[in-house]
Amino acid sequence: MKKTKAFKHFNSKYSVDEYAEMYKKFRLDIRYPANVKRLEIFVNLLKKHKPKNIIDAGCGAGMPLIYIKKKGFNIRGYDKAKNMVIKAKENLKENKFSSDLIFYDDFENPKKVKNSSVDCILGMGAFYYSKNFKKTILNQKKKLKRNGRIIFSARNRLFDIATLNNYTKKFLDDLYELKYLKKEWKQKYISLTKNFSDRRKYKFKNIDEKGVVNHKPHNPLTINTEMKKLGFIVENLYFYHYHPLPPLFENFDKIYYRKNSWKMEDPSDWRGYLLASAMVVDCKKI
């Protein structure tokens, strides 16, 4: 599959229009409202922590930022895609806010945010599109005050177990260290797992099928160790975008599938470790 740089994808007119509308419509026939649930989780965490100065890193078309601003929080944002910034400024004006609240900058290595100046940094669907996740987090860390907080969304690697498709096969290949098996066992294993479906044949595609390059998913069981090495303590995980059955079933009756998915949405449900494709990571700078 031809790979597309995340920047190129999100700077396209299609993506700009899609992300501008994503938070305005709640229609299960158009898309599953996973980002609506994600925004709800972020807002609840902001209400809990009450940061005085917030930066939305990779703010896109600005709709989440506007929603958070309307809740009374002091928030600014920036994006690497210039077309997103243009659209975000238009959205700010439509909502009676200053267009200066959003500016152009690179979330992988921001230059326009002063070091040690921010109480809280939000990464809503941005950080896993960085070329180097660790470097991005370390660069973001410089911008935080002492005891500052970074809250970001991540893809859930353990969800691959429950998809029963080629993601599951890849997960099991890694788990069982297929490459180290002797030839006879490897052949038996391949025969056993050959019937896992190829999700590229599905009617409903995800961003992977568009070839957009992104960082590998995070394992919720090990992310605390990973973030601690970068100078953060993970205080909690919150799961979203639940799946009541393997994704293949959405092709049979998308409305029924999505209604049942929405009923499951509970950020603290233990089943999220396996049945939610994404999570929000709430971290505090050590």
C-alpha positions in Angstrom: 0.0 0.0 0.0 1.3 3.5 -0.9 2.0 5.4 2.3 0.8 8.9 2.8 2.4 11.4 5.2 -0.1 12.3 8.0 0.6 16.0 7.3 -0.4 15.7 3.7 -3.6 13.8 4.6 -4.8 16.2 7.2 -3.9 19.2 5.2 -6.2 18.1 2.3 -9.6 19.7 1.7 -11.4 16.5 2.4 -9.8 16.1 5.9 -10.3 19.8 6.7 -14.0 19.6 5.8 -14.5 16.3 7.6 -12.9 17.4 10.9 -14.8 20.7 10.8 -18.1 18.8 10.7 -17.2 15.8 12.9 -18.2 17.5 16.1 -21.3 19.2 14.7 -23.4 16.2 13.7 -24.3 13.1 15.8 -25.6 10.7 13.1 -24.8 7.1 13.3 -25.5 6.6 9.6 -22.6 9.0 8.8 -19.9 7.9 11.2 -19.5 6.5 14.7 -19.1 9.5 17.1 -15.9 8.3 18.7 -14.4 11.8 18.7 -17.5 13.1 20.5 -16.9 10.6 23.4 -13.2 11.4 23.3 -13.9 15.2 23.7 -16.3 14.4 26.6 -13.5 12.5 28.4 -11.1 15.4 27.9 -13.5 18.0 29.2 -14.3 15.9 32.3 -10.6 15.7 33.0 -10.2 19.5 32.6 -13.0 20.0 35.0 -11.3 17.7 37.5 -7.8 19.2 37.2 -8.8 22.8 36.6 -5.6 23.9 34.7 -5.2 27.7 34.3 -3.4 27.6 30.9 -4.1 25.0 28.2 -2.6 24.3 24.8 -4.3 22.1 22.2 -1.4 20.6 20.3 -2.6 19.6 16.8 -6.0 21.3 17.2 -7.2 20.6 13.6 -10.3 22.6 12.6 -10.6 23.9 16.1 -14.1 22.6 17.1 -12.9 20.8 20.3 -11.0 23.9 21.3 -14.1 26.1 20.8 -16.2 23.7 22.8 -13.6 23.8 25.6 -13.4 27.6 25.4 -17.1 27.8 25.8 -16.8 25.8 29.0 -14.8 28.7 30.4 -11.2 27.4 30.1 -8.2 29.4 29.0 -7.1 27.6 25.9 -5.1 28.2 22.8 -4.1 25.8 20.0 -2.0 25.3 17.0 -1.7 22.9 14.0 0.9 21.8 11.5 -1.6 21.7 8.6 -2.0 25.3 7.3 -5.4 24.5 5.8 -6.6 23.3 9.2 -5.4 26.6 10.8 -7.3 28.6 8.2 -10.5 26.7 8.8 -10.0 26.9 12.6 -9.7 30.6 12.4 -13.0 30.8 10.4 -14.7 28.6 13.0 -13.4 30.9 15.8 -14.9 34.0 14.1 -18.2 32.2 13.6 -18.3 31.5 17.3 -17.4 35.1 18.3 -13.8 34.2 19.5 -10.6 35.8 18.5 -8.9 34.1 15.5 -5.6 34.6 17.4 -6.4 31.7 19.7 -5.2 29.4 17.0 -1.9 29.6 15.2 0.5 27.6 13.0 3.1 25.5 14.6 4.5 21.9 14.6 3.3 19.7 17.4 6.3 17.5 17.0 8.6 20.4 17.9 6.6 23.5 18.8 8.5 26.8 18.5 5.9 29.4 19.4 5.0 28.1 22.9 7.4 29.3 25.6 9.2 26.7 27.7 7.7 26.1 31.2 4.7 28.2 30.4 1.8 25.8 30.2 -0.2 24.0 32.8 -1.8 21.4 30.5 -1.2 20.2 27.0 -3.9 18.3 25.1 -3.2 15.9 22.2 -6.5 14.9 20.8 -5.7 12.5 18.0 -2.4 14.1 17.1 0.6 12.5 18.8 0.3 9.1 17.2 0.9 10.8 13.8 4.3 12.0 14.8 7.4 10.6 13.1 8.9 9.9 16.5 6.5 9.7 19.5 9.2 9.8 22.2 10.8 12.9 20.7 7.4 14.6 20.4 6.5 13.9 24.0 9.9 15.2 25.2 9.5 18.4 23.2 6.0 18.9 24.6 7.4 18.3 28.1 9.6 21.3 27.8 6.6 23.5 27.4 5.0 22.4 30.7 5.4 24.0 34.1 6.4 22.1 37.1 3.8 19.4 37.8 2.2 20.2 34.5 -0.1 17.7 32.8 -0.3 16.2 29.3 -3.5 14.4 28.3 -3.5 12.6 24.9 -5.4 10.0 23.0 -3.7 6.8 21.9 -4.7 3.7 19.9 -5.1 0.6 22.0 -2.8 -2.3 21.0 -4.7 -4.9 23.0 -7.8 -4.2 20.9 -6.1 -6.1 18.2 -6.8 -9.3 20.1 -10.5 -8.9 19.8 -10.7 -7.8 16.1 -10.4 -11.4 14.7 -8.8 -10.1 11.5 -5.3 -9.4 10.2 -4.6 -7.1 13.2 -5.2 -10.1 15.5 -2.9 -12.3 13.4 -0.1 -9.7 13.5 -0.6 -9.3 17.3 -0.4 -13.1 17.8 2.6 -13.4 15.5 4.4 -10.9 17.7 3.1 -12.5 21.0 4.1 -16.0 20.0 7.4 -14.8 18.4 6.5 -16.5 15.1 9.8 -15.7 13.5 11.7 -17.8 16.1 9.5 -21.0 15.6 11.0 -24.0 13.9 9.8 -24.5 10.3 7.3 -27.3 11.1 5.7 -25.4 13.9 5.6 -22.2 12.0 3.7 -23.9 9.1 1.2 -25.4 11.6 0.7 -22.0 13.2 0.1 -20.3 9.9 -2.4 -22.9 8.9 -4.3 -22.4 12.2 -4.5 -18.6 11.8 -5.1 -18.4 8.0 -8.8 -17.8 8.3 -8.5 -14.4 10.1 -10.2 -11.9 7.7 -8.3 -9.2 5.9 -10.0 -6.0 7.0 -8.8 -4.2 3.9 -11.8 -5.9 2.2 -14.3 -4.4 4.5 -16.9 -1.9 3.3 -16.1 0.4 6.2 -12.5 1.5 6.1 -10.3 3.1 8.8 -7.4 5.4 8.3 -5.0 2.5 8.0 -6.6 1.6 4.7 -5.9 5.1 3.5 -2.3 4.5 4.0 -1.8 7.3 6.4 1.5 6.8 8.4 1.0 6.7 12.1 2.8 5.5 15.3 2.1 2.0 16.5 -0.7 1.6 19.1 0.2 1.7 22.8 -0.3 -1.2 25.2 -2.3 0.0 28.2 -0.5 -2.6 30.3 2.9 -1.1 29.6 2.3 2.6 28.8 3.0 3.7 32.4 6.5 2.3 32.2 6.9 3.9 28.7 5.8 7.3 29.9 7.8 7.1 33.2 11.0 6.9 31.1 10.0 10.1 29.4 9.4 11.9 32.7 5.7 11.4 33.3 3.5 9.4 35.7 0.3 8.0 34.2 -2.5 8.7 36.6 -5.2 7.0 34.7 -6.5 5.6 31.4 -9.9 6.2 29.9 -11.2 4.0 27.1 -13.5 4.9 24.2 -14.7 3.7 20.9 -16.0 0.3 22.1 -16.9 -2.6 19.8 -19.6 -5.0 20.8 -18.4 -7.6 18.3 -15.4 -7.9 15.9 -15.4 -4.9 13.4 -16.5 -7.2 10.6 -20.0 -7.2 12.0 -20.4 -3.5 11.3 -20.7 -4.5 7.6 -23.9 -6.4 8.3 -25.9 -3.7 10.0 -24.0 -0.5 10.8 -26.8 1.3 12.7 -27.4 -1.7 15.0 -23.7 -2.2 15.5 -23.1 1.5 16.3 -26.0 1.7 18.7 -24.7 -1.2 20.6 -21.2 0.3 20.6 -22.5 3.6 22.0 -24.4 1.7 24.8 -21.0 0.3 25.9 -19.2 3.6 26.1 -17.9 3.7 29.7 -14.3 5.1 30.0 -13.6 3.1 33.2 -15.1 -0.3 32.1 -12.4 -3.0 32.4 -13.6 -4.4 29.0 -12.1 -1.3 27.4 -8.7 -3.0 27.7 -9.8 -5.4 25.0 -13.0 -4.0 23.3 -12.1 -0.3 23.0 -9.9 0.7 20.0 -8.6 3.9 21.7 -7.9 5.4 25.1 -7.1 8.8 26.7 -3.9 8.8 28.7 -3.8 11.3 31.7 -0.2 12.0 32.7 1.5 14.3 35.1 5.1 15.6 34.7 7.4 14.2 37.3 
